[in-house]
Amino acid sequence: MPIVTVQQGPRDTELKRDLVRRITDAFVDAYRVPAETVQVWIHEVPADSWGAAGRLTADR
């Protein structure tokens, strides 16, 4: 059973639905597995809890 983890900043629910569908479809295509076996976990991280290039994302 494939498990895909996505770490990102907060997104709209509709965008997440579309992402989960597309990731699932990609695994069904690539691995020839039933869609029911694909799990997608979305971990949303607030902008004040992650940074890049020495700066918090919230400060950009």
Summary of the structure (lengths in Angstrom):
residues: 60
radius of gyration: 14.5
end to end distance: 38.1
largest distance: 43.0
contacts: 128
relative contact order: 0.26
helix: 47%
strand: 27%
